[in-house]
């Protein structure tokens, strides 16, 4: 991470929205690739995996050669520019030099309950749309438009979050937008209103991802702890995907109420976790300012948690 703590969310949002944009285009590409059904005796669904998987592997190999592990290992900045980047990081959080990752450090970091509080949700948009009464082809094509407003909302909340140096409150606002959309999608009898609900739930849910990533990275010091935190985030996100695949069941069509109910509940849990971490961090910041703590927060003098 080459930016200061309160500069990261806008960058994370841009990085994440690239994947969201591709997610919006993905259903359209899937429809196009599925038209190859039968070519070389390969079914359409297999063509989707072959073509998209090949592109992903190619880009992964290219990125391996160009993306440095740490700022001091880059090949595109001058020595003066690299020194400036490292100085900014050191002034902000004091971990410009990566520390060694050891087993004892990993277990120590895993013992920090706040790392487990950072989580995100996943759901299958085209599967929900299928339950709104549209055909398979229409559901694939209609999956793309709900991604568009989420780009604007995610960038707005990321900008204002960086500007105010605050994370939790804006994550909660977006979660409430998502809950409103989920409620419309789950309980309305009008297909168009339910589809509008998908716009809201996507607009609310998309922006929480860079928000949570920024919230987590802002309150973690040292490369070893950040590595553990990143691994936990990816793992819990993967578990969320597994849960989504089991709760959006074909026998629950066309409403998929159990799946939508679980997604609603996960948003509620996220709001509760944000509240708990906010109170915890606010208390520690107050104690640190009063000078009553035995050690500085995260072992860095002058460090305060981002709320």
C-alpha positions in Angstrom: 0.0 0.0 0.0 1.7 3.2 -1.2 -0.9 5.7 0.0 -1.6 7.2 3.4 -4.5 5.7 5.4 -7.0 8.3 4.5 -6.2 8.3 0.8 -6.9 4.7 0.1 -10.6 4.3 -0.2 -10.9 6.2 -3.4 -8.2 4.1 -4.9 -9.6 0.9 -3.6 -13.0 1.9 -5.0 -11.6 2.4 -8.5 -9.7 -0.9 -8.3 -12.8 -2.7 -7.1 -15.2 -1.0 -9.5 -13.1 -2.3 -12.4 -14.1 -5.8 -11.3 -17.6 -4.6 -10.7 -17.7 -3.2 -14.3 -16.5 -6.5 -15.6 -19.1 -8.2 -13.5 -21.7 -6.1 -15.2 -20.3 -6.9 -18.6 -19.8 -10.6 -17.6 -23.4 -11.7 -18.0 -23.5 -10.2 -21.5 -20.2 -11.9 -22.4 -21.6 -15.1 -20.9 -24.6 -14.8 -23.2 -22.3 -14.2 -26.2 -20.0 -17.1 -25.4 -22.9 -19.4 -24.7 -23.9 -18.9 -28.4 -20.9 -21.1 -29.2 -22.8 -24.0 -27.9 -21.9 -27.1 -29.9 -18.8 -25.7 -31.5 -16.1 -28.4 -31.5 -18.6 -30.5 -29.6 -18.2 -28.2 -26.5 -21.3 -27.0 -24.6 -21.9 -23.3 -24.3 -21.3 -23.2 -20.5 -17.9 -24.8 -21.0 -16.9 -22.1 -23.6 -17.6 -19.5 -21.0 -15.1 -21.1 -18.6 -12.5 -21.7 -21.4 -12.5 -18.2 -22.8 -12.8 -16.2 -19.6 -10.4 -18.5 -17.8 -7.8 -18.1 -20.5 -8.0 -14.3 -20.4 -7.7 -14.4 -16.5 -4.6 -16.7 -16.6 -2.9 -14.5 -19.3 -3.5 -11.3 -17.3 -2.3 -13.0 -14.1 1.0 -14.0 -15.7 1.5 -10.4 -17.1 0.7 -8.8 -13.7 3.2 -11.1 -11.9 6.0 -9.4 -13.9 4.9 -5.8 -13.4 3.4 -5.5 -9.9 6.0 -5.2 -7.1 5.5 -6.9 -3.7 6.5 -3.7 -1.8 7.0 0.0 -2.7 10.7 -0.2 -2.2 10.9 -3.0 -4.9 9.3 -1.1 -7.7 11.0 -0.6 -11.1 9.0 2.4 -12.4 9.8 5.2 -9.8 13.1 7.1 -9.4 15.1 6.7 -6.2 13.8 10.1 -5.0 10.2 9.2 -5.7 10.6 5.9 -4.0 12.1 7.6 -0.9 9.1 10.0 -0.9 6.6 7.2 -1.0 8.4 5.3 1.9 8.6 8.5 4.0 4.9 9.2 3.6 4.1 5.7 4.7 6.5 5.9 7.7 5.0 9.2 8.8 1.5 7.9 8.5 1.6 4.4 10.1 5.3 3.5 10.7 5.5 0.3 8.6 7.2 1.3 5.4 9.7 -1.6 5.9 8.0 -5.0 5.8 8.4 -7.1 8.9 9.1 -10.9 8.7 6.0 -13.1 8.9 6.4 -15.9 11.5 4.1 -18.5 12.9 3.9 -16.7 16.2 2.9 -13.5 14.6 0.2 -15.1 12.5 -1.4 -16.7 15.6 -1.0 -13.4 17.5 -2.8 -11.5 14.8 -5.5 -14.2 14.5 -6.1 -13.6 18.2 -7.2 -10.0 17.4 -11.0 -10.3 17.2 -11.3 -7.0 15.3 -9.7 -8.7 12.2 -12.6 -11.2 12.2 -15.1 -8.4 12.2 -14.3 -7.2 8.7 -16.4 -9.1 6.3 -18.4 -8.7 3.1 -21.4 -10.4 1.4 -21.9 -12.0 -2.0 -24.9 -13.0 -3.9 -25.9 -14.3 -7.3 -27.6 -11.4 -9.2 -28.6 -13.3 -12.3 -30.1 -16.0 -10.2 -32.3 -13.5 -8.3 -33.3 -11.9 -11.6 -34.4 -15.3 -12.9 -36.7 -15.4 -9.9 -38.3 -12.1 -11.0 -40.0 -13.8 -13.9 -37.5 -13.1 -16.8 -36.1 -15.7 -19.1 -32.6 -17.0 -18.8 -31.4 -14.8 -21.7 -33.2 -11.7 -20.3 -31.9 -12.3 -16.8 -28.3 -12.4 -18.1 -28.8 -9.2 -20.1 -30.7 -7.4 -17.3 -27.9 -8.2 -14.9 -25.8 -5.5 -16.4 -27.8 -2.2 -15.8 -27.9 -2.5 -11.9 -24.2 -2.2 -11.8 -24.2 1.3 -13.4 -25.5 3.4 -10.4 -23.3 1.5 -8.0 -20.2 3.1 -9.7 -21.4 6.6 -8.8 -22.5 5.7 -5.2 -19.3 3.8 -4.5 -17.1 6.7 -5.7 -19.2 9.3 -3.8 -19.0 7.5 -0.5 -15.3 6.7 -1.0 -14.6 10.3 -1.7 -16.5 11.7 1.3 -15.1 8.9 3.6 -11.5 9.8 2.7 -12.3 13.6 3.0 -13.9 13.2 6.5 -11.4 10.4 7.6 -14.4 8.4 8.7 -15.4 4.9 7.6 -18.0 3.2 9.8 -20.9 5.6 9.5 -20.8 5.6 5.7 -20.7 1.8 5.6 -23.8 1.7 7.7 -25.6 4.2 5.4 -24.8 2.0 2.4 -25.9 -1.1 4.2 -29.3 0.6 4.9 -29.6 1.4 1.2 -28.9 -2.3 0.5 -31.5 -3.5 3.1 -34.1 -1.2 1.4 -33.4 -2.7 -2.0 -33.4 -6.3 -0.6 -36.8 -5.6 1.1 -38.3 -4.4 -2.2 -36.9 -7.4 -4.0 -38.0 -9.9 -1.4 -41.5 -8.7 -0.6 -42.9 -6.7 -3.5 -45.3 -8.4 -5.8 -44.4 -6.2 -8.8 -41.6 -7.4 -10.9 -40.5 -3.9 -11.9 -40.4 -2.8 -8.3 -38.4 -5.9 -7.4 -36.0 -5.1 -10.3 -35.6 -1.5 -9.0 -34.8 -3.1 -5.6 -31.9 -4.8 -7.3 -30.5 -1.4 -8.3 -30.7 -0.2 -4.7 -29.2 -3.3 -3.2 -26.4 -3.2 -5.7 -25.8 0.5 -5.1 -25.7 0.0 -1.4 -23.7 -3.3 -1.3 -21.0 -2.4 -3.9 -19.7 0.7 -2.0 -19.4 -1.2 1.3 -16.7 -3.5 -0.1 -14.0 -0.7 -0.6 -15.3 0.9 2.6 -14.7 -2.3 4.6 -11.3 -2.9 3.0 -10.3 0.7 3.8 -11.7 0.4 7.3 -9.6 -2.7 7.9 -6.4 -1.4 6.3 -6.6 1.9 8.2 -6.6 0.1 11.6 -3.9 -2.4 10.9 -0.1 -1.7 11.3 2.7 -3.9 10.1 2.8 -6.0 6.9 2.5 -9.3 8.7 -0.8 -8.3 10.4 -2.1 -6.8 7.1 -1.3 -10.1 5.4 -3.3 -12.0 8.0 -6.2 -9.5 7.8 -6.2 -9.8 4.0 -6.2 -13.6 4.1 -9.1 -13.5 6.6 -11.1 -11.1 4.4 -10.6 -13.3 1.3 -11.5 -16.5 3.2 -14.6 -15.1 4.8 -15.6 -13.6 1.4 -15.2 -17.1 -0.1 -17.4 -18.6 2.7 -20.0 -16.0 1.9 -20.0 -17.2 -1.7 -20.5 -20.8 -0.6 -23.4 -19.8 1.7 -25.0 -17.9 -1.2 -24.8 -21.0 -3.4 -26.7 -23.0 -0.8 -29.4 -20.5 0.3 -30.5 -19.4 -3.3 -32.1 -22.8 -4.0 -34.0 -23.8 -7.1 -36.9 -25.1 -5.0 -37.4 -21.6 -3.6 -38.1 -20.1 -7.0 -39.5 -17.6 -7.9 -39.2 -15.5 -4.7 -36.0 -17.0 -3.2 -37.1 -15.7 0.2 -34.6 -17.8 2.2 -31.7 -16.5 0.2 -32.8 -12.9 0.4 -33.6 -13.4 4.1 -30.0 -14.6 4.7 -28.6 -11.6 2.8 -30.8 -9.2 4.8 -29.5 -10.8 8.0 -25.9 -10.6 6.9 -26.4 -6.8 6.3 -27.8 -6.5 9.8 -24.9 -8.4 11.3 -22.5 -6.1 9.4 -24.2 -3.1 11.0 -23.9 -4.6 14.4 -20.2 -5.4 13.9 -19.5 -1.8 12.7 -21.2 -0.6 15.8 -19.1 -2.8 18.1 -15.8 -1.9 16.4 -16.7 1.8 16.4 -17.3 1.7 20.2 -14.2 -0.3 20.8 -11.9 1.9 18.7 -13.5 5.1 20.0 -12.8 4.0 23.6 -9.1 3.0 22.8 -8.6 6.4 21.1 -9.9 8.2 24.1 -7.7 6.3 26.5 -4.7 6.8 24.3 -5.3 10.6 24.2 -5.5 10.6 28.0 -2.2 8.8 28.2 -3.6 6.0 30.4 -2.6 3.1 28.1 0.5 1.1 28.9 1.5 0.8 25.2 0.7 3.0 22.2 -2.0 1.8 19.9 -0.8 -0.9 17.5 2.7 -0.3 18.9 3.0 3.0 17.0 3.3 6.3 19.0 0.8 8.9 17.8 -1.4 6.2 16.0 -5.2 6.5 16.4 -7.8 4.2 15.0 -10.0 5.4 12.1 -13.7 5.2 13.2 
